[in-house]
Amino acid sequence: MTPILFYGLSKMVEIIGEAAYMITKEFKSIHPHLPWRQIEGMRHILVHGYYSISPDVLLDVIKNDIPPMIPILNDYLNEIRSSID
């Protein structure tokens, strides 16, 4: 993996973690189907321990952990949209 690809992918996963970090505790408690603490923990590691991140671990998260979260996140977004309309 090239350094620029590594840092780009790291930043994308960091942004996911930052978004999770900004969600209210109330929302997280009502929507426990995602590993909120682990998502936030990954963000903290990427922000504060970026020098210790293994490209293999990062790719594993991207390939295996994020895809199953997408349908759950889509459900949450649809729920939020329907409450606004």
Protein Blocks (a to p, Z undefined) as FASTA:
>chain_A
ZZklmmmmmmmmmmmmmmmmmpcfklmmmmmmbcfklmmmmmmmmmmmmmmpcfklmmmm
mmmmmmmmmmmmmmmmmmmmmmmZZ
